[in-house]
């Protein structure tokens, strides 16, 4: 069975480290915007700035880190990034305990965490490619995706309850500790890891920071997927702070309802991620990109119709469920394709470029969404995002751009 394939003990430790960090982040899902709204009484523009400026500045910091990550052993880099995120996140409960917590500190912590996350992800992708066989990459990526969504299904409701019982920074403490446990899990991975040896041009040259983008833009399939993913991710994430203001402030949702609205649909992520390999085997990778890539974009407009009470809660859950099922099926296929079409000595720089572009898109679109919500209303901003995302399927790659080296779809299905 696909779901029971054994990928080895070393992958198991990497997966365990990812899982504990993911569940910590699930508990702290939306914690900083929530603290900004409930503790610092921030408005839509400030909340959106928190979600926009941090990814933008964090992405800028991560740009020169890419060559540094590429030509170093990946596990020590991952441990260092975990410890950096722990140290930064831990300052929030300390400042809150002494009554010194402010908006600027939330912003700085978000920036540090965003930059460290990009560097960790770049090193983690290269580590994964080294630990598992090429034929197992889709299975491994699907397991990461399943873990991610299960953590979001469990974490936010528990986080909301913990905030109600113990205060607004409780989940931030859990998130910080999860980075420590993740670092321990990575330390447990055995086997000597050699530092990659650069060939050809020096990796420290100024142009090396752009090698990831050169590779993406030079590969037609990657280029189309990259541009599509930037807009889809940016528009979906731009709705998060605006929706938080709409639900918590204008529609008077309780924190636990806010958490439930995003947690319950995440169970759909278990469905999509577990189906990824079967769907690719049956229909082919290109059809997943085109069909599922389109389906993940058509539901966002539904958030513009959220109303108070149970009906509004059900609306948010239904819209998010439809988006997440398709995203969780699409993402591991995309991640596998990206690793397969990237040389080993370019993996960290390519993944960094991908994350930086995505974070920059999130930053710009979130800032614009916040400004639009401030000038008009949160509902208007949600409507604009829902309409714009309907154009993104036109950026998905054509068959001739992604079908090279793709296995033939199975014809023996029922």
C-alpha positions as a printed NumPy array, in Angstrom:
array([[  0.   ,   0.   ,   0.   ],
       [  1.165,   3.525,  -0.817],
       [  0.409,   4.888,   2.633],
       [  2.469,   2.138,   4.349],
       [  5.662,   2.402,   2.314],
       [  8.694,   2.512,   4.602],
       [ 11.109,   5.329,   3.839],
       [ 13.758,   4.547,   6.456],
       [ 14.637,   5.609,   9.975],
       [ 16.481,   8.77 ,   8.926],
       [ 13.427,  10.044,   7.075],
       [ 11.414,   9.109,  10.154],
       [ 13.46 ,  11.497,  12.301],
       [ 13.13 ,  14.266,   9.711],
       [  9.381,  13.672,   9.56 ],
       [  9.131,  13.646,  13.372],
       [ 11.025,  16.95 ,  13.595],
       [  8.72 ,  18.464,  10.997],
       [  5.658,  17.106,  12.798],
       [  6.486,  18.537,  16.22 ],
       [  7.252,  21.932,  14.695],
       [  4.064,  21.808,  12.601],
       [  1.9  ,  20.972,  15.611],
       [  3.502,  23.784,  17.593],
       [  2.771,  26.184,  14.767],
       [ -0.755,  24.765,  14.556],
       [ -1.335,  25.652,  18.196],
       [  0.002,  29.129,  17.464],
       [ -1.92 ,  29.536,  14.202],
       [ -2.804,  33.199,  13.77 ],
       [ -1.434,  33.943,  17.249],
       [  0.324,  37.189,  16.386],
       [ -2.626,  38.774,  14.505],
       [ -4.865,  37.582,  17.342],
       [ -2.592,  39.212,  19.941],
       [ -2.494,  42.377,  17.838],
       [ -6.305,  42.52 ,  17.733],
       [ -7.16 ,  41.413,  21.284],
       [ -4.207,  42.775,  23.29 ],
       [ -2.926,  45.752,  21.299],
       [ -6.327,  46.671,  19.764],
       [ -4.842,  46.949,  16.271],
       [ -7.016,  47.859,  13.284],
       [ -7.21 ,  46.233,   9.824],
       [ -4.243,  48.177,   8.411],
       [ -1.968,  47.272,  11.344],
       [ -2.997,  43.619,  11.328],
       [ -2.432,  43.432,   7.582],
       [  0.934,  45.179,   7.987],
       [  1.941,  42.516,  10.499],
       [  1.145,  39.837,   7.945],
       [  2.63 ,  41.779,   5.02 ],
       [  5.774,  43.554,   6.211],
       [  7.191,  40.501,   7.988],
       [  7.166,  38.23 ,   4.902],
       [  8.568,  41.037,   2.734],
       [ 11.471,  41.962,   5.003],
       [ 12.062,  38.322,   5.941],
       [ 12.27 ,  37.454,   2.247],
       [ 14.817,  40.238,   1.659],
       [ 16.962,  38.922,   4.513],
       [ 16.729,  35.399,   3.09 ],
       [ 18.003,  36.408,  -0.376],
       [ 21.73 ,  36.471,   0.517],
       [ 21.286,  33.405,   2.752],
       [ 20.509,  31.111,  -0.205],
       [ 24.098,  30.523,  -1.442],
       [ 25.251,  30.24 ,   2.176],
       [ 22.7  ,  27.462,   2.791],
       [ 23.461,  25.75 ,  -0.538],
       [ 27.113,  25.001,   0.172],
       [ 26.858,  24.018,   3.822],
       [ 25.739,  20.843,   5.496],
       [ 21.977,  21.059,   5.678],
       [ 21.237,  19.542,   9.072],
       [ 23.293,  22.077,  11.066],
       [ 21.619,  24.865,   9.09 ],
       [ 18.177,  23.484,   9.978],
       [ 19.112,  23.222,  13.661],
       [ 20.423,  26.793,  13.66 ],
       [ 17.213,  28.085,  12.077],
       [ 15.1  ,  26.209,  14.643],
       [ 17.089,  27.725,  17.498],
       [ 16.786,  31.181,  15.936],
       [ 13.01 ,  30.841,  15.728],
       [ 12.844,  29.614,  19.306],
       [ 14.849,  32.566,  20.629],
       [ 12.818,  35.138,  18.694],
       [  9.409,  33.67 ,  19.537],
       [ 10.25 ,  33.269,  23.228],
       [ 10.669,  37.045,  23.609],
       [  6.913,  37.572,  23.173],
       [  5.678,  35.836,  26.372],
       [  8.584,  37.386,  28.298],
       [  7.666,  40.914,  27.16 ],
       [  3.974,  40.245,  27.809],
       [  4.727,  39.075,  31.366],
       [  6.518,  42.344,  32.091],
       [  3.88 ,  44.493,  30.389],
       [  6.301,  45.611,  27.669],
       [  4.789,  43.919,  24.62 ],
       [  4.286,  46.251,  21.667],
       [  3.406,  46.139,  17.991],
       [  7.007,  46.766,  16.87 ],
       [  8.198,  43.687,  18.752],
       [  5.54 ,  41.535,  17.086],
       [  6.752,  42.89 ,  13.756],
       [ 10.437,  42.163,  14.449],
       [  9.712,  38.636,  15.665],
       [  7.618,  37.967,  12.565],
       [ 10.478,  39.14 ,  10.334],
       [ 13.07 ,  36.927,  12.024],
       [ 10.779,  33.898,  11.947],
       [  9.932,  34.492,   8.262],
       [ 13.603,  34.653,   7.229],
       [ 14.545,  31.602,   9.3  ],
       [ 11.601,  29.659,   7.887],
       [ 12.769,  30.259,   4.303],
       [ 16.331,  29.154,   5.115],
       [ 15.033,  26.104,   7.018],
       [ 12.749,  25.114,   4.132],
       [ 15.553,  25.416,   1.58 ],
       [ 17.883,  23.255,   3.663],
       [ 15.054,  20.833,   4.463],
       [ 14.211,  20.273,   0.797],
       [ 17.829,  19.461,  -0.02 ],
       [ 17.991,  17.173,   3.027],
       [ 14.843,  15.339,   1.937],
       [ 16.172,  14.818,  -1.584],
       [ 19.343,  13.281,  -0.118],
       [ 17.509,  11.004,   2.337],
       [ 14.904,   9.321,   0.108],
       [ 14.953,   7.691,  -3.291],
       [ 13.585,   9.666,  -6.261],
       [ 10.65 ,   7.246,  -6.571],
       [  9.688,   7.97 ,  -2.958],
       [  9.686,  11.771,  -3.166],
       [  5.942,  12.037,  -3.826],
       [  5.162,   9.711,  -0.911],
       [  7.452,  11.715,   1.393],
       [  6.015,  15.067,   0.303],
       [  2.479,  13.739,   0.732],
       [  3.316,  12.709,   4.309],
       [  4.634,  16.168,   5.076],
       [  1.51 ,  17.681,   3.568],
       [ -0.749,  15.367,   5.563],
       [  1.111,  16.254,   8.764],
       [  0.811,  19.953,   8.016],
       [ -2.964,  19.836,   7.588],
       [ -3.565,  17.5  ,  10.525],
       [ -1.63 ,  19.924,  12.741],
       [ -3.859,  22.755,  11.564],
       [ -6.949,  20.649,  12.207],
       [ -5.951,  19.91 ,  15.805],
       [ -3.925,  22.978,  16.723],
       [ -6.201,  26.02 ,  16.307],
       [ -9.138,  24.678,  18.385],
       [ -6.776,  23.627,  21.162],
       [ -4.965,  26.925,  20.8  ],
       [ -8.201,  28.878,  21.014],
       [ -9.213,  26.966,  24.138],
       [ -5.76 ,  27.503,  25.677],
       [ -5.952,  31.229,  24.974],
       [ -9.355,  31.372,  26.649],
       [ -8.106,  29.512,  29.726],
       [ -4.528,  30.722,  30.158],
       [ -4.17 ,  33.976,  28.243],
       [ -3.269,  35.258,  24.764],
       [  0.413,  34.246,  24.66 ],
       [ -0.046,  30.618,  25.732],
       [  0.153,  29.24 ,  22.219],
       [  3.234,  31.324,  21.462],
       [  5.042,  29.5  ,  24.287],
       [  4.048,  26.139,  22.774],
       [  5.197,  27.273,  19.341],
       [  8.581,  28.348,  20.702],
       [  9.134,  25.033,  22.488],
       [  8.241,  23.103,  19.334],
       [ 11.27 ,  24.613,  17.576],
       [ 13.526,  23.228,  20.305],
       [ 12.02 ,  19.76 ,  19.913],
       [ 12.386,  19.988,  16.142],
       [ 16.08 ,  20.777,  16.53 ],
       [ 16.48 ,  17.675,  18.728],
       [ 14.766,  15.523,  16.105],
       [ 17.098,  16.726,  13.374],
       [ 20.088,  16.07 ,  15.638],
       [ 18.956,  12.43 ,  15.865],
       [ 19.397,  11.892,  12.107],
       [ 22.468,   9.681,  11.77 ],
       [ 25.04 ,   9.401,   9.045],
       [ 27.825,  11.715,   8.019],
       [ 26.734,  14.634,   5.9  ],
       [ 29.366,  16.049,   3.581],
       [ 29.339,  19.734,   2.719],
       [ 28.495,  20.155,  -1.002],
       [ 31.503,  21.046,  -3.101],
       [ 30.874,  23.88 ,  -5.574],
       [ 31.849,  23.348,  -9.184],
       [ 32.508,  25.983, -11.79 ],
       [ 31.837,  29.543, -10.688],
       [ 32.352,  30.585,  -7.091],
       [ 29.164,  30.292,  -5.005],
       [ 30.014,  33.493,  -3.17 ],
       [ 29.817,  35.671,  -6.28 ],
       [ 27.155,  38.368,  -6.268],
       [ 25.113,  36.717,  -8.999],
       [ 24.836,  33.455,  -7.039],
       [ 21.856,  34.801,  -5.113],
       [ 19.893,  34.876,  -8.374],
       [ 20.778,  31.367,  -9.574],
       [ 17.542,  29.954,  -8.161],
       [ 15.424,  32.398, -10.142],
       [ 17.499,  31.752, -13.288],
       [ 16.785,  28.06 , -12.981],
       [ 13.057,  28.582, -12.388],
       [ 12.645,  31.04 , -15.243],
       [ 14.694,  28.867, -17.586],
       [ 12.46 ,  25.835, -17.058],
       [  9.068,  26.423, -18.779],
       [  7.094,  24.147, -16.47 ],
       [  8.642,  25.546, -13.292],
       [  8.193,  29.109, -14.538],
       [  4.468,  28.674, -15.144],
       [  3.937,  26.888, -11.825],
       [  5.962,  29.535,  -9.977],
       [  3.979,  32.484, -11.331],
       [  0.677,  30.717, -10.719],
       [  1.655,  29.716,  -7.191],
       [  2.776,  33.227,  -6.255],
       [ -0.603,  34.717,  -7.141],
       [ -2.731,  31.918,  -5.687],
       [ -0.818,  31.826,  -2.403],
       [ -0.711,  35.605,  -2.179],
       [ -4.43 ,  36.068,  -2.751],
       [ -5.447,  33.281,  -0.367],
       [ -3.159,  34.479,   2.411],
       [ -4.17 ,  38.108,   1.86 ],
       [ -7.65 ,  37.205,   3.059],
       [ -6.45 ,  35.861,   6.447],
       [ -5.932,  39.138,   8.369],
       [ -8.932,  40.777,   6.712],
       [-11.112,  37.791,   7.589],
       [ -9.787,  37.874,  11.177],
       [-10.982,  41.466,  11.549],
       [-14.334,  40.66 ,   9.925],
       [-14.987,  37.611,  12.116],
       [-13.583,  38.813,  15.446],
       [-14.499,  42.471,  15.38 ],
       [-17.454,  43.029,  13.039],
       [-19.278,  39.692,  13.341],
       [-18.342,  39.102,  17.018],
       [-17.047,  35.568,  16.614],
       [-15.452,  34.147,  19.771],
       [-11.756,  33.134,  19.534],
       [-12.699,  29.446,  19.667],
       [-15.109,  29.933,  16.755],
       [-12.38 ,  31.682,  14.795],
       [-10.056,  28.743,  15.464],
       [-12.722,  26.183,  14.563],
       [-13.506,  27.955,  11.281],
       [ -9.956,  27.292,  10.116],
       [ -9.287,  24.008,  11.926],
       [-12.234,  21.853,  10.877],
       [-11.62 ,  22.247,   7.112],
       [ -8.01 ,  21.166,   7.581],
       [ -9.259,  17.59 ,   7.912],
       [ -9.751,  17.864,   4.165],
       [ -5.976,  18.109,   3.896],
       [ -5.73 ,  14.497,   5.041],
       [ -7.964,  13.5  ,   2.135],
       [ -6.108,  15.368,  -0.573],
       [ -2.598,  14.472,   0.537],
       [ -3.41 ,  10.763,   0.855],
       [ -4.894,  10.745,  -2.65 ],
       [ -1.973,  12.517,  -4.335],
       [  0.011,   9.492,  -5.505],
       [ -3.071,   7.56 ,  -6.624],
       [ -4.439,  10.499,  -8.579],
       [ -1.09 ,  11.082, -10.313],
       [ -0.82 ,   7.395, -11.182],
       [ -4.345,   7.344, -12.568],
       [ -4.596,  10.643, -14.424],
       [ -1.045,  11.93 , -14.829],
       [  0.746,  14.869, -13.297],
       [ -0.269,  17.4  , -15.925],
       [ -3.97 ,  16.802, -15.343],
       [ -3.442,  17.328, -11.616],
       [ -1.753,  20.639, -12.31 ],
       [ -4.466,  21.838, -14.676],
       [ -7.622,  20.456, -13.051],
       [ -6.781,  20.578,  -9.356],
       [ -4.872,  23.817,  -9.849],
       [ -8.069,  25.35 , -11.207],
       [-10.326,  23.87 ,  -8.539],
       [ -8.279,  25.331,  -5.688],
       [ -8.893,  28.859,  -7.055],
       [-12.647,  29.015,  -7.598],
       [-13.906,  28.884,  -3.998],
       [-12.318,  31.937,  -2.384],
       [-15.111,  34.28 ,  -3.505],
       [-17.405,  32.481,  -1.042],
       [-15.756,  34.278,   1.902],
       [-17.365,  37.515,   0.753],
       [-20.765,  36.088,   1.745],
       [-19.982,  35.257,   5.377],
       [-22.754,  36.263,   7.797],
       [-23.032,  36.283,  11.622],
       [-23.854,  33.179,  13.63 ],
       [-23.895,  29.527,  12.694],
       [-24.577,  30.201,   9.017],
       [-21.458,  32.335,   8.754],
       [-19.356,  29.75 ,  10.557],
       [-20.579,  26.992,   8.229],
       [-19.873,  29.188,   5.195],
       [-16.252,  29.75 ,   6.209],
       [-15.769,  26.04 ,   6.947],
       [-17.279,  24.972,   3.599],
       [-15.179,  27.408,   1.561],
       [-11.963,  26.543,   3.374],
       [-12.685,  22.801,   3.087],
       [-13.033,  23.011,  -0.7  ],
       [ -9.824,  25.03 ,  -1.014],
       [ -7.809,  22.784,   1.295],
       [ -8.785,  19.458,  -0.295],
       [ -7.518,  20.696,  -3.636],
       [ -4.44 ,  22.442,  -2.217],
       [ -3.35 ,  19.377,  -0.242],
       [ -3.575,  17.204,  -3.36 ],
       [ -1.81 ,  19.761,  -5.563],
       [  1.054,  20.791,  -3.254],
       [  2.962,  17.471,  -2.855],
       [  2.777,  16.944,  -6.623],
       [  4.195,  20.42 ,  -7.149],
       [  6.923,  19.903,  -4.511],
       [  7.966,  16.601,  -6.085],
       [  8.051,  18.04 ,  -9.605],
       [ 10.177,  20.951,  -8.35 ],
       [ 12.755,  18.653,  -6.706],
       [ 12.858,  16.315,  -9.708],
       [ 13.562,  19.195, -12.08 ],
       [ 16.257,  20.869,  -9.967],
       [ 19.926,  19.747,  -9.871],
       [ 21.206,  18.865,  -6.41 ],
       [ 23.604,  21.824,  -6.284],
       [ 20.734,  24.219,  -7.   ],
       [ 18.064,  22.849,  -4.652],
       [ 18.587,  25.279,  -1.75 ],
       [ 18.807,  28.323,  -4.011],
       [ 15.789,  27.251,  -6.047],
       [ 13.657,  26.556,  -2.974],
       [ 14.79 ,  29.858,  -1.455],
       [ 13.862,  31.738,  -4.624],
       [ 10.5  ,  29.992,  -4.669],
       [  9.756,  30.848,  -1.037],
       [ 11.023,  34.414,  -1.384],
       [  8.802,  35.04 ,  -4.399],
       [  5.832,  33.528,  -2.615],
       [  6.433,  35.561,   0.544],
       [  6.903,  38.748,  -1.46 ],
       [  3.617,  38.118,  -3.241],
       [  1.874,  37.459,   0.074],
       [  3.353,  40.662,   1.485],
       [  2.291,  42.88 ,  -1.408],
       [ -1.193,  41.427,  -1.787],
       [ -1.807,  41.372,   1.971],
       [ -0.785,  45.017,   2.249],
       [ -3.056,  45.969,  -0.636],
       [ -5.879,  43.928,   0.867],
       [ -5.449,  45.65 ,   4.214],
       [ -5.471,  49.102,   2.625],
       [ -8.56 ,  48.245,   0.593],
       [-10.303,  46.919,   3.716],
       [ -9.362,  50.079,   5.61 ],
       [-10.622,  52.397,   2.866],
       [-13.768,  50.405,   2.072],
       [-14.566,  47.345,   4.206],
       [-13.191,  43.849,   4.907],
       [-16.004,  42.355,   2.823],
       [-15.011,  44.423,  -0.209],
       [-11.393,  43.279,   0.116],
       [-12.521,  39.642,   0.298],
       [-14.628,  40.114,  -2.826],
       [-11.7  ,  41.611,  -4.741],
       [ -9.393,  38.712,  -3.792],
       [-12.063,  36.167,  -4.737],
       [-12.528,  37.7  ,  -8.184],
       [ -8.827,  38.162,  -8.951],
       [ -7.932,  34.568,  -8.117],
       [-10.362,  33.345, -10.791],
       [ -7.855,  34.505, -13.433],
       [ -4.932,  32.464, -12.049],
       [ -5.715,  29.16 , -13.859],
       [ -4.683,  30.865, -17.116],
       [ -1.093,  30.83 , -15.779],
       [ -0.999,  27.051, -15.285],
       [  1.476,  25.224, -17.581],
       [  0.556,  23.606, -20.869],
       [  0.96 ,  19.868, -21.332],
       [  4.192,  20.198, -23.338],
       [  5.745,  22.13 , -20.438],
       [  5.246,  19.452, -17.763],
       [  4.808,  16.111, -19.543],
       [  8.533,  15.468, -20.164],
       [  9.68 ,  12.335, -18.28 ],
       [  6.211,  11.92 , -16.781],
       [  5.065,   8.321, -16.262],
       [  2.06 ,   7.215, -18.253],
       [ -1.238,   7.333, -16.348],
       [ -2.61 ,   3.956, -15.357],
       [ -5.282,   2.56 , -17.714],
       [ -6.243,  -0.353, -15.471],
       [ -8.419,   1.523, -13.004],
       [-12.026,   0.642, -12.533]])
